[in-house]
Amino acid sequence: MATPAVTEPRVERIRQILADLVHQRQSLRGADAPETVLLEANRRGIVYWQGELARALIAERDHPEN
C-alpha cells in the first residue's frame, strides 16, 4: 500500500500525465486529417490514467496523513 507521502506526488504526476494526454488529443483532433489510430491510442491512454487517478485518490482518502 502506498503511504500518503508517496500517494500525493503520485496523484499530481498522474494529473500531469492526463493534462499532457488531453493536450495531445486536442492537437490530434485539430489536424486536417486526424489519424484515427493515434486518436484511439490517445483515448485508451486517457482512460487508463483516469483509472489510475481514481485508484490513487481512493488510496489517499483511505490513508490520510495523521
Backbone as ProteinMPNN parsed JSONL, in Angstrom:
{"seq_chain_A": "MATPAVTEPRVERIRQILADLVHQRQSLRGADAPETVLLEANRRGIVYWQGELARALIAERDHPEN", "coords_chain_A": {"N_chain_A": [[0.838, -1.193, 0.0], [0.45, 2.24, -0.694], [1.937, 4.97, 0.944], [0.71, 8.062, 2.418], [2.623, 10.08, 1.921], [3.837, 9.156, -0.364], [1.692, 8.819, -2.076], [0.483, 11.365, -2.637], [2.367, 12.852, -4.336], [2.151, 11.049, -6.431], [-0.51, 11.325, -7.283], [-0.418, 13.939, -8.243], [1.443, 13.623, -10.306], [0.076, 11.865, -11.995], [-2.063, 13.506, -12.704], [-0.66, 15.388, -14.175], [0.24, 13.827, -16.312], [-2.25, 13.163, -17.453], [-3.112, 15.736, -18.223], [-1.209, 16.281, -20.19], [-1.855, 14.262, -22.047], [-4.459, 15.046, -22.773], [-3.894, 17.493, -23.963], [-2.364, 16.584, -26.127], [-4.375, 15.171, -27.444], [-6.106, 17.224, -28.208], [-4.455, 18.502, -30.044], [-4.179, 16.463, -31.93], [-6.822, 16.178, -32.81], [-7.185, 18.626, -33.953], [-5.817, 18.548, -36.298], [-5.704, 18.524, -39.908], [-6.4, 16.074, -41.103], [-7.126, 13.965, -38.944], [-5.445, 11.21, -37.464], [-6.944, 8.221, -37.013], [-6.019, 5.971, -35.661], [-4.057, 6.952, -33.936], [-5.626, 8.708, -32.417], [-7.288, 6.848, -31.142], [-5.428, 5.387, -29.64], [-4.559, 7.404, -27.974], [-6.957, 7.979, -26.628], [-7.314, 5.594, -25.226], [-5.106, 5.719, -23.567], [-5.798, 7.926, -21.99], [-8.091, 6.907, -20.707], [-6.919, 4.802, -19.249], [-5.169, 6.222, -17.481], [-7.027, 7.793, -16.141], [-8.303, 5.858, -14.627], [-6.151, 5.064, -13.029], [-5.778, 7.44, -11.632], [-8.161, 7.57, -10.186], [-7.842, 5.313, -8.518], [-5.563, 6.108, -7.08], [-6.51, 8.381, -5.763], [-8.475, 7.233, -4.14], [-6.887, 5.619, -2.52], [-5.447, 7.622, -1.252], [-7.501, 8.874, 0.152], [-8.332, 6.808, 1.821], [-6.147, 6.46, 3.426], [-5.284, 8.828, 5.036], [-2.953, 11.448, 5.97], [-1.67, 11.397, 9.272]], "CA_chain_A": [[0.0, 0.0, 0.0], [1.188, 3.496, -0.752], [1.763, 5.867, 2.08], [0.28, 9.392, 1.95], [3.755, 10.834, 1.391], [4.094, 8.648, -1.712], [0.481, 8.938, -2.875], [0.223, 12.733, -3.097], [3.097, 13.135, -5.574], [1.626, 10.163, -7.473], [-1.72, 11.957, -7.795], [-0.015, 15.1, -9.045], [2.096, 13.129, -11.521], [-0.985, 11.34, -12.862], [-2.781, 14.669, -13.26], [0.204, 15.979, -15.199], [0.172, 12.92, -17.472], [-3.566, 13.358, -18.077], [-3.123, 17.044, -18.891], [-0.415, 16.117, -21.414], [-2.629, 13.455, -22.999], [-5.562, 15.865, -23.273], [-3.291, 18.462, -24.887], [-2.043, 15.831, -27.346], [-5.641, 14.851, -28.122], [-6.575, 18.453, -28.851], [-3.606, 18.708, -31.222], [-4.53, 15.444, -32.921], [-8.149, 16.483, -33.367], [-7.088, 19.869, -34.712], [-5.139, 18.303, -37.572], [-6.596, 18.486, -41.072], [-6.877, 14.698, -41.254], [-6.663, 13.263, -37.743], [-5.204, 9.77, -37.61], [-7.839, 7.534, -36.087], [-5.241, 5.045, -34.825], [-3.439, 7.745, -32.869], [-6.695, 9.178, -31.539], [-7.731, 5.726, -30.325], [-4.363, 5.109, -28.669], [-4.616, 8.504, -27.011], [-8.16, 7.77, -25.817], [-7.044, 4.479, -24.316], [-4.177, 6.228, -22.56], [-6.576, 8.77, -21.076], [-8.928, 6.016, -19.899], [-6.03, 4.106, -18.31], [-4.685, 7.135, -16.441], [-8.163, 8.183, -15.301], [-8.461, 4.768, -13.674], [-5.042, 5.168, -12.076], [-6.054, 8.594, -10.773], [-9.23, 7.179, -9.263], [-7.261, 4.429, -7.505], [-4.649, 6.886, -6.237], [-7.325, 9.241, -4.896], [-9.1, 6.364, -3.135], [-5.819, 5.243, -1.583], [-5.159, 8.822, -0.472], [-8.637, 9.086, 1.048], [-8.377, 5.733, 2.809], [-4.96, 6.525, 4.282], [-4.862, 10.235, 5.181], [-1.842, 11.719, 6.887], [-2.097, 11.541, 10.67]], "C_chain_A": [[0.88, 1.253, 0.0], [0.908, 4.318, 0.498], [1.327, 7.223, 1.565], [1.427, 10.204, 1.347], [4.079, 10.417, -0.036], [2.901, 8.914, -2.621], [0.289, 10.34, -3.434], [1.041, 13.084, -4.337], [2.612, 12.26, -6.735], [0.385, 10.785, -8.106], [-1.348, 13.136, -8.692], [0.638, 14.667, -10.355], [1.056, 12.594, -12.506], [-1.769, 12.491, -13.49], [-1.972, 15.343, -14.357], [0.177, 15.13, -16.477], [-1.148, 13.1, -18.2], [-3.64, 14.686, -18.818], [-2.344, 16.977, -20.208], [-1.183, 15.333, -22.471], [-3.789, 14.248, -23.593], [-5.032, 16.898, -24.27], [-2.94, 17.781, -26.219], [-3.309, 15.533, -28.145], [-6.179, 16.074, -28.853], [-5.766, 18.737, -30.107], [-3.956, 17.715, -32.324], [-5.856, 15.76, -33.596], [-8.124, 17.746, -34.228], [-6.409, 19.704, -36.06], [-6.164, 18.225, -38.698], [-7.204, 17.1, -41.272], [-6.379, 13.89, -40.052], [-6.529, 11.765, -37.979], [-6.008, 9.033, -36.555], [-7.087, 6.567, -35.17], [-4.606, 5.799, -33.661], [-4.489, 8.283, -31.896], [-7.179, 8.061, -30.614], [-6.687, 5.377, -29.266], [-4.358, 6.172, -27.574], [-5.816, 8.335, -26.083], [-7.929, 6.672, -24.793], [-6.069, 4.893, -23.215], [-4.9, 7.077, -21.529], [-7.425, 7.904, -20.153], [-8.074, 5.303, -18.842], [-5.632, 5.025, -17.158], [-5.815, 7.689, -15.592], [-8.432, 7.117, -14.247], [-7.376, 4.802, -12.605], [-5.264, 6.33, -11.111], [-7.123, 8.243, -9.747], [-8.674, 6.295, -8.149], [-6.341, 5.189, -6.555], [-5.434, 7.784, -5.284], [-8.026, 8.431, -3.805], [-8.065, 5.975, -2.091], [-5.48, 6.428, -0.669], [-6.262, 9.069, 0.554], [-8.644, 8.053, 2.169], [-7.211, 5.768, 3.79], [-4.474, 7.964, 4.425], [-3.682, 10.354, 6.14], [-2.384, 11.915, 8.292], [-1.509, 12.774, 11.278]], "O_chain_A": [[1.933, 1.285, 0.636], [-0.206, 4.346, 1.02], [1.544, 7.526, 0.392], [1.229, 10.932, 0.375], [4.544, 11.233, -0.832], [3.076, 9.202, -3.805], [-0.042, 10.484, -4.611], [0.472, 13.573, -5.313], [2.657, 12.682, -7.891], [0.24, 10.776, -9.329], [-1.907, 13.299, -9.776], [0.407, 15.281, -11.397], [1.148, 12.842, -13.708], [-2.099, 12.448, -14.676], [-2.529, 15.812, -15.349], [0.102, 15.664, -17.584], [-1.174, 13.182, -19.428], [-4.176, 14.749, -19.924], [-2.766, 17.544, -21.215], [-1.169, 15.69, -23.649], [-4.071, 14.134, -24.786], [-5.656, 17.145, -25.302], [-3.187, 18.33, -27.293], [-3.315, 15.63, -29.372], [-6.652, 15.971, -29.985], [-6.318, 19.163, -31.121], [-4.023, 18.074, -33.499], [-5.991, 15.623, -34.812], [-8.95, 17.908, -35.126], [-6.424, 20.623, -36.879], [-7.332, 17.903, -38.476], [-8.391, 16.976, -41.575], [-5.35, 13.219, -40.126], [-7.382, 11.138, -38.607], [-5.783, 9.197, -35.356], [-7.485, 6.37, -34.022], [-4.624, 5.322, -32.527], [-4.262, 8.308, -30.686], [-7.448, 8.301, -29.437], [-7.036, 5.102, -28.118], [-4.173, 5.866, -26.395], [-5.694, 8.53, -24.874], [-8.305, 6.809, -23.629], [-6.197, 4.464, -22.068], [-4.643, 6.96, -20.331], [-7.472, 8.145, -18.946], [-8.466, 5.216, -17.678], [-5.745, 4.648, -15.991], [-5.593, 8.026, -14.429], [-8.754, 7.439, -13.103], [-7.649, 4.594, -11.423], [-4.974, 6.22, -9.919], [-6.997, 8.586, -8.572], [-8.989, 6.497, -6.976], [-6.345, 4.934, -5.351], [-5.059, 7.929, -4.121], [-8.153, 8.896, -2.672], [-8.353, 6.005, -0.895], [-5.258, 6.258, 0.53], [-5.981, 9.432, 1.696], [-8.925, 8.377, 3.323], [-7.282, 5.171, 4.864], [-3.372, 8.289, 3.984], [-3.448, 9.495, 6.989], [-3.434, 12.529, 8.479], [-1.755, 13.062, 12.449]]}, "name": "protein", "num_of_chains": 1, "seq": "MATPAVTEPRVERIRQILADLVHQRQSLRGADAPETVLLEANRRGIVYWQGELARALIAERDHPEN"}
